[in-house]
Amino acid sequence: MRGNYLRERVGPQREEEPGEGVAARYSGRVTGKTMQLTVTLAHSGETIGDFRLTHGRAGRLHKCQ
C-alpha cells in the first residue's frame, strides 16, 4: 500500500506545523493475531523499520532522540 511517511523532529511540534511527508510503501502480512509491517521510503528504498503488532496486546512505542 502506498502512503506518506512523516519524520518527526526532536522536541515538541505544534499542530499547525504538520511538516511534509515523503512517499512511502507499507507492506506486511497477518498471521493469526500478529501483523508484521514494513515501512520503506519510495524514493531511496530505505527501510524505516519492521514492526510487529499483536491483537489484544499493548504496543511499546518510544520516540527516538
PDBQT receptor file of N, H, CA, C and O in Angstrom, charges set to zero:
ATOM      1  N   MET A   1       0.847  -1.162   0.000  1.00  0.00    +0.000 N 
ATOM      2  CA  MET A   1       0.000   0.000   0.000  1.00  0.00    +0.000 C 
ATOM      3  C   MET A   1       0.902   1.238   0.000  1.00  0.00    +0.000 C 
ATOM      4  O   MET A   1       1.910   1.281   0.705  1.00  0.00    +0.000 OA
ATOM      5  N   ARG A   2       0.541   2.206  -0.769  1.00  0.00    +0.000 N 
ATOM      6  H   ARG A   2      -0.278   2.171  -1.342  1.00  0.00    +0.000 HD
ATOM      7  CA  ARG A   2       1.318   3.453  -0.828  1.00  0.00    +0.000 C 
ATOM      8  C   ARG A   2       0.711   4.496   0.094  1.00  0.00    +0.000 C 
ATOM      9  O   ARG A   2      -0.499   4.526   0.322  1.00  0.00    +0.000 OA
ATOM     10  N   GLY A   3       1.568   5.337   0.611  1.00  0.00    +0.000 N 
ATOM     11  H   GLY A   3       2.551   5.313   0.427  1.00  0.00    +0.000 HD
ATOM     12  CA  GLY A   3       1.123   6.398   1.500  1.00  0.00    +0.000 C 
ATOM     13  C   GLY A   3       2.249   7.384   1.715  1.00  0.00    +0.000 C 
ATOM     14  O   GLY A   3       3.185   7.449   0.917  1.00  0.00    +0.000 OA
ATOM     15  N   ASN A   4       2.167   8.146   2.780  1.00  0.00    +0.000 N 
ATOM     16  H   ASN A   4       1.407   8.093   3.428  1.00  0.00    +0.000 HD
ATOM     17  CA  ASN A   4       3.203   9.115   3.141  1.00  0.00    +0.000 C 
ATOM     18  C   ASN A   4       3.765   8.769   4.501  1.00  0.00    +0.000 C 
ATOM     19  O   ASN A   4       3.070   8.236   5.366  1.00  0.00    +0.000 OA
ATOM     20  N   TYR A   5       5.032   9.082   4.673  1.00  0.00    +0.000 N 
ATOM     21  H   TYR A   5       5.597   9.515   3.970  1.00  0.00    +0.000 HD
ATOM     22  CA  TYR A   5       5.701   8.886   5.948  1.00  0.00    +0.000 C 
ATOM     23  C   TYR A   5       6.218  10.248   6.403  1.00  0.00    +0.000 C 
ATOM     24  O   TYR A   5       6.850  10.968   5.631  1.00  0.00    +0.000 OA
ATOM     25  N   LEU A   6       5.950  10.594   7.647  1.00  0.00    +0.000 N 
ATOM     26  H   LEU A   6       5.437  10.009   8.275  1.00  0.00    +0.000 HD
ATOM     27  CA  LEU A   6       6.357  11.887   8.185  1.00  0.00    +0.000 C 
ATOM     28  C   LEU A   6       7.348  11.666   9.320  1.00  0.00    +0.000 C 
ATOM     29  O   LEU A   6       6.996  11.118  10.364  1.00  0.00    +0.000 OA
ATOM     30  N   ARG A   7       8.587  12.095   9.108  1.00  0.00    +0.000 N 
ATOM     31  H   ARG A   7       8.873  12.541   8.260  1.00  0.00    +0.000 HD
ATOM     32  CA  ARG A   7       9.584  12.011  10.172  1.00  0.00    +0.000 C 
ATOM     33  C   ARG A   7       9.323  13.144  11.151  1.00  0.00    +0.000 C 
ATOM     34  O   ARG A   7       9.129  14.290  10.747  1.00  0.00    +0.000 OA
ATOM     35  N   GLU A   8       9.320  12.825  12.423  1.00  0.00    +0.000 N 
ATOM     36  H   GLU A   8       9.478  11.894  12.751  1.00  0.00    +0.000 HD
ATOM     37  CA  GLU A   8       9.154  13.854  13.440  1.00  0.00    +0.000 C 
ATOM     38  C   GLU A   8      10.514  14.402  13.818  1.00  0.00    +0.000 C 
ATOM     39  O   GLU A   8      11.528  13.711  13.723  1.00  0.00    +0.000 OA
ATOM     40  N   ARG A   9      10.523  15.640  14.242  1.00  0.00    +0.000 N 
ATOM     41  H   ARG A   9       9.699  16.202  14.319  1.00  0.00    +0.000 HD
ATOM     42  CA  ARG A   9      11.772  16.229  14.696  1.00  0.00    +0.000 C 
ATOM     43  C   ARG A   9      11.856  16.094  16.205  1.00  0.00    +0.000 C 
ATOM     44  O   ARG A   9      10.855  15.803  16.860  1.00  0.00    +0.000 OA
ATOM     45  N   VAL A  10      13.032  16.301  16.756  1.00  0.00    +0.000 N 
ATOM     46  H   VAL A  10      13.844  16.537  16.224  1.00  0.00    +0.000 HD
ATOM     47  CA  VAL A  10      13.233  16.223  18.197  1.00  0.00    +0.000 C 
ATOM     48  C   VAL A  10      12.505  17.372  18.867  1.00  0.00    +0.000 C 
ATOM     49  O   VAL A  10      12.507  18.490  18.350  1.00  0.00    +0.000 OA
ATOM     50  N   GLY A  11      11.893  17.119  19.993  1.00  0.00    +0.000 N 
ATOM     51  H   GLY A  11      11.892  16.211  20.413  1.00  0.00    +0.000 HD
ATOM     52  CA  GLY A  11      11.203  18.155  20.751  1.00  0.00    +0.000 C 
ATOM     53  C   GLY A  11       9.751  18.289  20.351  1.00  0.00    +0.000 C 
ATOM     54  O   GLY A  11       9.269  17.563  19.481  1.00  0.00    +0.000 OA
ATOM     55  N   PRO A  12       9.057  19.211  20.982  1.00  0.00    +0.000 N 
ATOM     56  CA  PRO A  12       7.632  19.385  20.707  1.00  0.00    +0.000 C 
ATOM     57  C   PRO A  12       7.386  19.924  19.305  1.00  0.00    +0.000 C 
ATOM     58  O   PRO A  12       8.226  20.608  18.721  1.00  0.00    +0.000 OA
ATOM     59  N   GLN A  13       6.219  19.596  18.791  1.00  0.00    +0.000 N 
ATOM     60  H   GLN A  13       5.537  19.040  19.266  1.00  0.00    +0.000 HD
ATOM     61  CA  GLN A  13       5.823  20.073  17.467  1.00  0.00    +0.000 C 
ATOM     62  C   GLN A  13       4.401  20.613  17.564  1.00  0.00    +0.000 C 
ATOM     63  O   GLN A  13       3.512  19.949  18.097  1.00  0.00    +0.000 OA
ATOM     64  N   ARG A  14       4.194  21.809  17.051  1.00  0.00    +0.000 N 
ATOM     65  H   ARG A  14       4.916  22.349  16.618  1.00  0.00    +0.000 HD
ATOM     66  CA  ARG A  14       2.872  22.426  17.099  1.00  0.00    +0.000 C 
ATOM     67  C   ARG A  14       1.950  21.772  16.080  1.00  0.00    +0.000 C 
ATOM     68  O   ARG A  14       2.407  21.310  15.034  1.00  0.00    +0.000 OA
ATOM     69  N   GLU A  15       0.654  21.732  16.377  1.00  0.00    +0.000 N 
ATOM     70  H   GLU A  15       0.283  22.107  17.227  1.00  0.00    +0.000 HD
ATOM     71  CA  GLU A  15      -0.327  21.154  15.460  1.00  0.00    +0.000 C 
ATOM     72  C   GLU A  15      -0.334  21.870  14.119  1.00  0.00    +0.000 C 
ATOM     73  O   GLU A  15      -0.527  21.239  13.080  1.00  0.00    +0.000 OA
ATOM     74  N   GLU A  16      -0.126  23.185  14.133  1.00  0.00    +0.000 N 
ATOM     75  H   GLU A  16       0.030  23.697  14.977  1.00  0.00    +0.000 HD
ATOM     76  CA  GLU A  16      -0.154  23.958  12.888  1.00  0.00    +0.000 C 
ATOM     77  C   GLU A  16       1.117  23.763  12.057  1.00  0.00    +0.000 C 
ATOM     78  O   GLU A  16       1.229  24.319  10.965  1.00  0.00    +0.000 OA
ATOM     79  N   GLU A  17       2.072  22.980  12.561  1.00  0.00    +0.000 N 
ATOM     80  H   GLU A  17       1.982  22.527  13.448  1.00  0.00    +0.000 HD
ATOM     81  CA  GLU A  17       3.302  22.668  11.837  1.00  0.00    +0.000 C 
ATOM     82  C   GLU A  17       3.353  21.169  11.513  1.00  0.00    +0.000 C 
ATOM     83  O   GLU A  17       4.176  20.443  12.071  1.00  0.00    +0.000 OA
ATOM     84  N   PRO A  18       2.482  20.707  10.618  1.00  0.00    +0.000 N 
ATOM     85  CA  PRO A  18       2.419  19.269  10.384  1.00  0.00    +0.000 C 
ATOM     86  C   PRO A  18       3.652  18.690   9.701  1.00  0.00    +0.000 C 
ATOM     87  O   PRO A  18       3.886  17.483   9.772  1.00  0.00    +0.000 OA
ATOM     88  N   GLY A  19       4.439  19.527   9.043  1.00  0.00    +0.000 N 
ATOM     89  H   GLY A  19       4.248  20.507   8.984  1.00  0.00    +0.000 HD
ATOM     90  CA  GLY A  19       5.602  19.017   8.319  1.00  0.00    +0.000 C 
ATOM     91  C   GLY A  19       5.182  18.426   6.985  1.00  0.00    +0.000 C 
ATOM     92  O   GLY A  19       3.998  18.413   6.647  1.00  0.00    +0.000 OA
ATOM     93  N   GLU A  20       6.139  17.945   6.242  1.00  0.00    +0.000 N 
ATOM     94  H   GLU A  20       7.101  17.955   6.517  1.00  0.00    +0.000 HD
ATOM     95  CA  GLU A  20       5.835  17.368   4.946  1.00  0.00    +0.000 C 
ATOM     96  C   GLU A  20       6.240  15.909   4.935  1.00  0.00    +0.000 C 
ATOM     97  O   GLU A  20       7.348  15.558   5.339  1.00  0.00    +0.000 OA
ATOM     98  N   GLY A  21       5.346  15.070   4.474  1.00  0.00    +0.000 N 
ATOM     99  H   GLY A  21       4.446  15.355   4.145  1.00  0.00    +0.000 HD
ATOM    100  CA  GLY A  21       5.640  13.651   4.382  1.00  0.00    +0.000 C 
ATOM    101  C   GLY A  21       6.325  13.328   3.063  1.00  0.00    +0.000 C 
ATOM    102  O   GLY A  21       6.301  14.123   2.123  1.00  0.00    +0.000 OA
ATOM    103  N   VAL A  22       6.930  12.161   3.008  1.00  0.00    +0.000 N 
ATOM    104  H   VAL A  22       6.949  11.515   3.771  1.00  0.00    +0.000 HD
ATOM    105  CA  VAL A  22       7.542  11.664   1.778  1.00  0.00    +0.000 C 
ATOM    106  C   VAL A  22       6.826  10.382   1.387  1.00  0.00    +0.000 C 
ATOM    107  O   VAL A  22       6.265   9.686   2.233  1.00  0.00    +0.000 OA
ATOM    108  N   ALA A  23       6.851  10.079   0.089  1.00  0.00    +0.000 N 
ATOM    109  H   ALA A  23       7.307  10.645  -0.599  1.00  0.00    +0.000 HD
ATOM    110  CA  ALA A  23       6.189   8.878  -0.402  1.00  0.00    +0.000 C 
ATOM    111  C   ALA A  23       6.804   7.642   0.237  1.00  0.00    +0.000 C 
ATOM    112  O   ALA A  23       8.025   7.521   0.335  1.00  0.00    +0.000 OA
ATOM    113  N   ALA A  24       5.950   6.734   0.665  1.00  0.00    +0.000 N 
ATOM    114  H   ALA A  24       4.958   6.833   0.585  1.00  0.00    +0.000 HD
ATOM    115  CA  ALA A  24       6.411   5.513   1.316  1.00  0.00    +0.000 C 
ATOM    116  C   ALA A  24       5.535   4.338   0.896  1.00  0.00    +0.000 C 
ATOM    117  O   ALA A  24       4.411   4.509   0.424  1.00  0.00    +0.000 OA
ATOM    118  N   ARG A  25       6.086   3.139   1.083  1.00  0.00    +0.000 N 
ATOM    119  H   ARG A  25       6.999   3.000   1.466  1.00  0.00    +0.000 HD
ATOM    120  CA  ARG A  25       5.335   1.921   0.796  1.00  0.00    +0.000 C 
ATOM    121  C   ARG A  25       5.208   1.147   2.100  1.00  0.00    +0.000 C 
ATOM    122  O   ARG A  25       6.192   0.932   2.807  1.00  0.00    +0.000 OA
ATOM    123  N   TYR A  26       3.987   0.734   2.405  1.00  0.00    +0.000 N 
ATOM    124  H   TYR A  26       3.188   0.909   1.831  1.00  0.00    +0.000 HD
ATOM    125  CA  TYR A  26       3.680  -0.041   3.593  1.00  0.00    +0.000 C 
ATOM    126  C   TYR A  26       3.327  -1.450   3.143  1.00  0.00    +0.000 C 
ATOM    127  O   TYR A  26       2.405  -1.637   2.349  1.00  0.00    +0.000 OA
ATOM    128  N   SER A  27       4.055  -2.440   3.645  1.00  0.00    +0.000 N 
ATOM    129  H   SER A  27       4.804  -2.287   4.290  1.00  0.00    +0.000 HD
ATOM    130  CA  SER A  27       3.779  -3.814   3.252  1.00  0.00    +0.000 C 
ATOM    131  C   SER A  27       3.837  -4.704   4.481  1.00  0.00    +0.000 C 
ATOM    132  O   SER A  27       4.447  -4.350   5.490  1.00  0.00    +0.000 OA
ATOM    133  N   GLY A  28       3.204  -5.849   4.389  1.00  0.00    +0.000 N 
ATOM    134  H   GLY A  28       2.708  -6.136   3.570  1.00  0.00    +0.000 HD
ATOM    135  CA  GLY A  28       3.244  -6.765   5.518  1.00  0.00    +0.000 C 
ATOM    136  C   GLY A  28       2.287  -7.913   5.334  1.00  0.00    +0.000 C 
ATOM    137  O   GLY A  28       1.760  -8.154   4.248  1.00  0.00    +0.000 OA
ATOM    138  N   ARG A  29       2.080  -8.615   6.428  1.00  0.00    +0.000 N 
ATOM    139  H   ARG A  29       2.508  -8.420   7.310  1.00  0.00    +0.000 HD
ATOM    140  CA  ARG A  29       1.171  -9.749   6.403  1.00  0.00    +0.000 C 
ATOM    141  C   ARG A  29       0.599  -9.974   7.793  1.00  0.00    +0.000 C 
ATOM    142  O   ARG A  29       1.147  -9.522   8.798  1.00  0.00    +0.000 OA
ATOM    143  N   VAL A  30      -0.517 -10.683   7.817  1.00  0.00    +0.000 N 
ATOM    144  H   VAL A  30      -0.963 -11.050   7.000  1.00  0.00    +0.000 HD
ATOM    145  CA  VAL A  30      -1.167 -11.044   9.071  1.00  0.00    +0.000 C 
ATOM    146  C   VAL A  30      -1.144 -12.561   9.183  1.00  0.00    +0.000 C 
ATOM    147  O   VAL A  30      -1.542 -13.271   8.259  1.00  0.00    +0.000 OA
ATOM    148  N   THR A  31      -0.676 -13.046  10.319  1.00  0.00    +0.000 N 
ATOM    149  H   THR A  31      -0.353 -12.470  11.069  1.00  0.00    +0.000 HD
ATOM    150  CA  THR A  31      -0.670 -14.470  10.611  1.00  0.00    +0.000 C 
ATOM    151  C   THR A  31      -1.284 -14.649  11.991  1.00  0.00    +0.000 C 
ATOM    152  O   THR A  31      -0.706 -14.227  12.993  1.00  0.00    +0.000 OA
ATOM    153  N   GLY A  32      -2.438 -15.265  12.042  1.00  0.00    +0.000 N 
ATOM    154  H   GLY A  32      -2.907 -15.608  11.228  1.00  0.00    +0.000 HD
ATOM    155  CA  GLY A  32      -3.136 -15.415  13.323  1.00  0.00    +0.000 C 
ATOM    156  C   GLY A  32      -3.472 -14.056  13.889  1.00  0.00    +0.000 C 
ATOM    157  O   GLY A  32      -4.183 -13.275  13.257  1.00  0.00    +0.000 OA
ATOM    158  N   LYS A  33      -2.964 -13.765  15.080  1.00  0.00    +0.000 N 
ATOM    159  H   LYS A  33      -2.386 -14.399  15.594  1.00  0.00    +0.000 HD
ATOM    160  CA  LYS A  33      -3.224 -12.479  15.739  1.00  0.00    +0.000 C 
ATOM    161  C   LYS A  33      -2.085 -11.490  15.557  1.00  0.00    +0.000 C 
ATOM    162  O   LYS A  33      -2.103 -10.414  16.155  1.00  0.00    +0.000 OA
ATOM    163  N   THR A  34      -1.091 -11.835  14.738  1.00  0.00    +0.000 N 
ATOM    164  H   THR A  34      -1.076 -12.709  14.252  1.00  0.00    +0.000 HD
ATOM    165  CA  THR A  34       0.096 -10.991  14.596  1.00  0.00    +0.000 C 
ATOM    166  C   THR A  34       0.160 -10.355  13.211  1.00  0.00    +0.000 C 
ATOM    167  O   THR A  34      -0.061 -11.020  12.199  1.00  0.00    +0.000 OA
ATOM    168  N   MET A  35       0.464  -9.061  13.179  1.00  0.00    +0.000 N 
ATOM    169  H   MET A  35       0.644  -8.520  14.001  1.00  0.00    +0.000 HD
ATOM    170  CA  MET A  35       0.659  -8.343  11.923  1.00  0.00    +0.000 C 
ATOM    171  C   MET A  35       2.110  -7.876  11.868  1.00  0.00    +0.000 C 
ATOM    172  O   MET A  35       2.598  -7.222  12.791  1.00  0.00    +0.000 OA
ATOM    173  N   GLN A  36       2.790  -8.215  10.785  1.00  0.00    +0.000 N 
ATOM    174  H   GLN A  36       2.394  -8.746  10.036  1.00  0.00    +0.000 HD
ATOM    175  CA  GLN A  36       4.163  -7.761  10.524  1.00  0.00    +0.000 C 
ATOM    176  C   GLN A  36       4.060  -6.642   9.499  1.00  0.00    +0.000 C 
ATOM    177  O   GLN A  36       3.452  -6.838   8.447  1.00  0.00    +0.000 OA
ATOM    178  N   LEU A  37       4.633  -5.481   9.769  1.00  0.00    +0.000 N 
ATOM    179  H   LEU A  37       5.127  -5.322  10.624  1.00  0.00    +0.000 HD
ATOM    180  CA  LEU A  37       4.525  -4.315   8.901  1.00  0.00    +0.000 C 
ATOM    181  C   LEU A  37       5.911  -3.750   8.626  1.00  0.00    +0.000 C 
ATOM    182  O   LEU A  37       6.705  -3.562   9.548  1.00  0.00    +0.000 OA
ATOM    183  N   THR A  38       6.204  -3.475   7.345  1.00  0.00    +0.000 N 
ATOM    184  H   THR A  38       5.560  -3.627   6.596  1.00  0.00    +0.000 HD
ATOM    185  CA  THR A  38       7.475  -2.862   6.950  1.00  0.00    +0.000 C 
ATOM    186  C   THR A  38       7.179  -1.545   6.261  1.00  0.00    +0.000 C 
ATOM    187  O   THR A  38       6.307  -1.479   5.395  1.00  0.00    +0.000 OA
ATOM    188  N   VAL A  39       7.902  -0.486   6.637  1.00  0.00    +0.000 N 
ATOM    189  H   VAL A  39       8.610  -0.539   7.341  1.00  0.00    +0.000 HD
ATOM    190  CA  VAL A  39       7.756   0.842   6.034  1.00  0.00    +0.000 C 
ATOM    191  C   VAL A  39       9.036   1.136   5.254  1.00  0.00    +0.000 C 
ATOM    192  O   VAL A  39      10.132   1.114   5.813  1.00  0.00    +0.000 OA
ATOM    193  N   THR A  40       8.883   1.415   3.941  1.00  0.00    +0.000 N 
ATOM    194  H   THR A  40       7.992   1.432   3.487  1.00  0.00    +0.000 HD
ATOM    195  CA  THR A  40      10.021   1.673   3.056  1.00  0.00    +0.000 C 
ATOM    196  C   THR A  40       9.804   2.984   2.315  1.00  0.00    +0.000 C 
ATOM    197  O   THR A  40       8.727   3.213   1.766  1.00  0.00    +0.000 OA
ATOM    198  N   LEU A  41      10.826   3.854   2.293  1.00  0.00    +0.000 N 
ATOM    199  H   LEU A  41      11.701   3.667   2.739  1.00  0.00    +0.000 HD
ATOM    200  CA  LEU A  41      10.719   5.103   1.552  1.00  0.00    +0.000 C 
ATOM    201  C   LEU A  41      10.776   4.812   0.055  1.00  0.00    +0.000 C 
ATOM    202  O   LEU A  41      11.620   4.040  -0.401  1.00  0.00    +0.000 OA
ATOM    203  N   ALA A  42       9.875   5.431  -0.709  1.00  0.00    +0.000 N 
ATOM    204  H   ALA A  42       9.189   6.059  -0.339  1.00  0.00    +0.000 HD
ATOM    205  CA  ALA A  42       9.757   5.145  -2.136  1.00  0.00    +0.000 C 
ATOM    206  C   ALA A  42      10.950   5.651  -2.934  1.00  0.00    +0.000 C 
ATOM    207  O   ALA A  42      11.427   4.947  -3.824  1.00  0.00    +0.000 OA
ATOM    208  N   HIS A  43      11.445   6.848  -2.644  1.00  0.00    +0.000 N 
ATOM    209  H   HIS A  43      11.058   7.420  -1.921  1.00  0.00    +0.000 HD
ATOM    210  CA  HIS A  43      12.495   7.446  -3.478  1.00  0.00    +0.000 C 
ATOM    211  C   HIS A  43      13.878   6.834  -3.253  1.00  0.00    +0.000 C 
ATOM    212  O   HIS A  43      14.688   6.796  -4.179  1.00  0.00    +0.000 OA
ATOM    213  N   SER A  44      14.158   6.360  -2.048  1.00  0.00    +0.000 N 
ATOM    214  H   SER A  44      13.500   6.392  -1.296  1.00  0.00    +0.000 HD
ATOM    215  CA  SER A  44      15.502   5.850  -1.759  1.00  0.00    +0.000 C 
ATOM    216  C   SER A  44      15.545   4.346  -1.517  1.00  0.00    +0.000 C 
ATOM    217  O   SER A  44      16.615   3.739  -1.579  1.00  0.00    +0.000 OA
ATOM    218  N   GLY A  45      14.401   3.743  -1.243  1.00  0.00    +0.000 N 
ATOM    219  H   GLY A  45      13.532   4.235  -1.193  1.00  0.00    +0.000 HD
ATOM    220  CA  GLY A  45      14.371   2.325  -0.914  1.00  0.00    +0.000 C 
ATOM    221  C   GLY A  45      14.792   2.048   0.525  1.00  0.00    +0.000 C 
ATOM    222  O   GLY A  45      14.904   0.890   0.926  1.00  0.00    +0.000 OA
ATOM    223  N   GLU A  46      15.028   3.114   1.311  1.00  0.00    +0.000 N 
ATOM    224  H   GLU A  46      14.937   4.055   0.985  1.00  0.00    +0.000 HD
ATOM    225  CA  GLU A  46      15.437   2.956   2.710  1.00  0.00    +0.000 C 
ATOM    226  C   GLU A  46      14.298   2.356   3.525  1.00  0.00    +0.000 C 
ATOM    227  O   GLU A  46      13.165   2.834   3.461  1.00  0.00    +0.000 OA
ATOM    228  N   THR A  47      14.599   1.309   4.291  1.00  0.00    +0.000 N 
ATOM    229  H   THR A  47      15.520   0.921   4.342  1.00  0.00    +0.000 HD
ATOM    230  CA  THR A  47      13.612   0.716   5.184  1.00  0.00    +0.000 C 
ATOM    231  C   THR A  47      13.624   1.498   6.495  1.00  0.00    +0.000 C 
ATOM    232  O   THR A  47      14.647   1.579   7.174  1.00  0.00    +0.000 OA
ATOM    233  N   ILE A  48      12.483   2.064   6.836  1.00  0.00    +0.000 N 
ATOM    234  H   ILE A  48      11.651   1.997   6.284  1.00  0.00    +0.000 HD
ATOM    235  CA  ILE A  48      12.343   2.833   8.072  1.00  0.00    +0.000 C 
ATOM    236  C   ILE A  48      12.273   1.898   9.264  1.00  0.00    +0.000 C 
ATOM    237  O   ILE A  48      12.841   2.181  10.319  1.00  0.00    +0.000 OA
ATOM    238  N   GLY A  49      11.582   0.795   9.097  1.00  0.00    +0.000 N 
ATOM    239  H   GLY A  49      11.121   0.565   8.240  1.00  0.00    +0.000 HD
ATOM    240  CA  GLY A  49      11.504  -0.156  10.203  1.00  0.00    +0.000 C 
ATOM    241  C   GLY A  49      10.582  -1.307   9.901  1.00  0.00    +0.000 C 
ATOM    242  O   GLY A  49       9.743  -1.247   9.002  1.00  0.00    +0.000 OA
ATOM    243  N   ASP A  50      10.760  -2.361  10.679  1.00  0.00    +0.000 N 
ATOM    244  H   ASP A  50      11.441  -2.410  11.409  1.00  0.00    +0.000 HD
ATOM    245  CA  ASP A  50       9.881  -3.522  10.675  1.00  0.00    +0.000 C 
ATOM    246  C   ASP A  50       9.155  -3.515  12.005  1.00  0.00    +0.000 C 
ATOM    247  O   ASP A  50       9.778  -3.391  13.060  1.00  0.00    +0.000 OA
ATOM    248  N   PHE A  51       7.859  -3.644  11.957  1.00  0.00    +0.000 N 
ATOM    249  H   PHE A  51       7.353  -3.744  11.100  1.00  0.00    +0.000 HD
ATOM    250  CA  PHE A  51       7.042  -3.557  13.159  1.00  0.00    +0.000 C 
ATOM    251  C   PHE A  51       6.193  -4.814  13.289  1.00  0.00    +0.000 C 
ATOM    252  O   PHE A  51       5.681  -5.334  12.298  1.00  0.00    +0.000 OA
ATOM    253  N   ARG A  52       6.050  -5.294  14.513  1.00  0.00    +0.000 N 
ATOM    254  H   ARG A  52       6.467  -4.872  15.318  1.00  0.00    +0.000 HD
ATOM    255  CA  ARG A  52       5.223  -6.467  14.777  1.00  0.00    +0.000 C 
ATOM    256  C   ARG A  52       4.158  -6.063  15.797  1.00  0.00    +0.000 C 
ATOM    257  O   ARG A  52       4.476  -5.592  16.888  1.00  0.00    +0.000 OA
ATOM    258  N   LEU A  53       2.918  -6.249  15.432  1.00  0.00    +0.000 N 
ATOM    259  H   LEU A  53       2.660  -6.632  14.545  1.00  0.00    +0.000 HD
ATOM    260  CA  LEU A  53       1.794  -5.882  16.287  1.00  0.00    +0.000 C 
ATOM    261  C   LEU A  53       0.981  -7.138  16.573  1.00  0.00    +0.000 C 
ATOM    262  O   LEU A  53       0.768  -7.959  15.681  1.00  0.00    +0.000 OA
ATOM    263  N   THR A  54       0.525  -7.290  17.820  1.00  0.00    +0.000 N 
ATOM    264  H   THR A  54       0.698  -6.623  18.544  1.00  0.00    +0.000 HD
ATOM    265  CA  THR A  54      -0.277  -8.446  18.193  1.00  0.00    +0.000 C 
ATOM    266  C   THR A  54      -1.622  -7.988  18.723  1.00  0.00    +0.000 C 
ATOM    267  O   THR A  54      -1.694  -7.190  19.657  1.00  0.00    +0.000 OA
ATOM    268  N   HIS A  55      -2.687  -8.497  18.124  1.00  0.00    +0.000 N 
ATOM    269  H   HIS A  55      -2.629  -9.146  17.365  1.00  0.00    +0.000 HD
ATOM    270  CA  HIS A  55      -4.050  -8.142  18.531  1.00  0.00    +0.000 C 
ATOM    271  C   HIS A  55      -4.263  -8.507  20.002  1.00  0.00    +0.000 C 
ATOM    272  O   HIS A  55      -3.961  -9.621  20.430  1.00  0.00    +0.000 OA
ATOM    273  N   GLY A  56      -4.787  -7.549  20.761  1.00  0.00    +0.000 N 
ATOM    274  H   GLY A  56      -5.032  -6.644  20.414  1.00  0.00    +0.000 HD
ATOM    275  CA  GLY A  56      -5.081  -7.780  22.172  1.00  0.00    +0.000 C 
ATOM    276  C   GLY A  56      -3.930  -7.488  23.119  1.00  0.00    +0.000 C 
ATOM    277  O   GLY A  56      -4.086  -7.623  24.333  1.00  0.00    +0.000 OA
ATOM    278  N   ARG A  57      -2.773  -7.090  22.591  1.00  0.00    +0.000 N 
ATOM    279  H   ARG A  57      -2.647  -6.980  21.605  1.00  0.00    +0.000 HD
ATOM    280  CA  ARG A  57      -1.636  -6.751  23.440  1.00  0.00    +0.000 C 
ATOM    281  C   ARG A  57      -1.272  -5.284  23.244  1.00  0.00    +0.000 C 
ATOM    282  O   ARG A  57      -1.372  -4.750  22.140  1.00  0.00    +0.000 OA
ATOM    283  N   ALA A  58      -0.856  -4.651  24.314  1.00  0.00    +0.000 N 
ATOM    284  H   ALA A  58      -0.775  -5.085  25.211  1.00  0.00    +0.000 HD
ATOM    285  CA  ALA A  58      -0.454  -3.243  24.242  1.00  0.00    +0.000 C 
ATOM    286  C   ALA A  58       0.854  -3.127  23.459  1.00  0.00    +0.000 C 
ATOM    287  O   ALA A  58       1.755  -3.952  23.608  1.00  0.00    +0.000 OA
ATOM    288  N   GLY A  59       0.940  -2.101  22.632  1.00  0.00    +0.000 N 
ATOM    289  H   GLY A  59       0.208  -1.430  22.511  1.00  0.00    +0.000 HD
ATOM    290  CA  GLY A  59       2.158  -1.858  21.885  1.00  0.00    +0.000 C 
ATOM    291  C   GLY A  59       3.185  -1.122  22.726  1.00  0.00    +0.000 C 
ATOM    292  O   GLY A  59       2.839  -0.465  23.707  1.00  0.00    +0.000 OA
ATOM    293  N   ARG A  60       4.443  -1.233  22.343  1.00  0.00    +0.000 N 
ATOM    294  H   ARG A  60       4.725  -1.767  21.545  1.00  0.00    +0.000 HD
ATOM    295  CA  ARG A  60       5.510  -0.492  23.023  1.00  0.00    +0.000 C 
ATOM    296  C   ARG A  60       6.061   0.518  22.026  1.00  0.00    +0.000 C 
ATOM    297  O   ARG A  60       6.662   0.138  21.021  1.00  0.00    +0.000 OA
ATOM    298  N   LEU A  61       5.861   1.781  22.294  1.00  0.00    +0.000 N 
ATOM    299  H   LEU A  61       5.373   2.090  23.110  1.00  0.00    +0.000 HD
ATOM    300  CA  LEU A  61       6.337   2.842  21.425  1.00  0.00    +0.000 C 
ATOM    301  C   LEU A  61       7.337   3.700  22.173  1.00  0.00    +0.000 C 
ATOM    302  O   LEU A  61       7.196   3.928  23.374  1.00  0.00    +0.000 OA
ATOM    303  N   HIS A  62       8.342   4.173  21.467  1.00  0.00    +0.000 N 
ATOM    304  H   HIS A  62       8.457   3.988  20.491  1.00  0.00    +0.000 HD
ATOM    305  CA  HIS A  62       9.260   5.134  22.052  1.00  0.00    +0.000 C 
ATOM    306  C   HIS A  62       9.688   6.103  20.950  1.00  0.00    +0.000 C 
ATOM    307  O   HIS A  62       9.782   5.736  19.779  1.00  0.00    +0.000 OA
ATOM    308  N   LYS A  63       9.935   7.307  21.341  1.00  0.00    +0.000 N 
ATOM    309  H   LYS A  63       9.858   7.605  22.293  1.00  0.00    +0.000 HD
ATOM    310  CA  LYS A  63      10.346   8.325  20.392  1.00  0.00    +0.000 C 
ATOM    311  C   LYS A  63      11.855   8.426  20.396  1.00  0.00    +0.000 C 
ATOM    312  O   LYS A  63      12.472   8.641  21.439  1.00  0.00    +0.000 OA
ATOM    313  N   CYS A  64      12.442   8.270  19.231  1.00  0.00    +0.000 N 
ATOM    314  H   CYS A  64      11.940   8.095  18.383  1.00  0.00    +0.000 HD
ATOM    315  CA  CYS A  64      13.903   8.373  19.108  1.00  0.00    +0.000 C 
ATOM    316  C   CYS A  64      14.341   9.815  19.298  1.00  0.00    +0.000 C 
ATOM    317  O   CYS A  64      13.598  10.741  18.973  1.00  0.00    +0.000 OA
ATOM    318  N   GLN A  65      15.528  10.006  19.815  1.00  0.00    +0.000 N 
ATOM    319  H   GLN A  65      16.132   9.253  20.079  1.00  0.00    +0.000 HD
ATOM    320  CA  GLN A  65      16.026  11.361  20.033  1.00  0.00    +0.000 C 
ATOM    321  C   GLN A  65      17.076  11.719  19.052  1.00  0.00    +0.000 C 
ATOM    322  O   GLN A  65      17.606  12.829  19.093  1.00  0.00    +0.000 OA
TER     323      GLN A  65
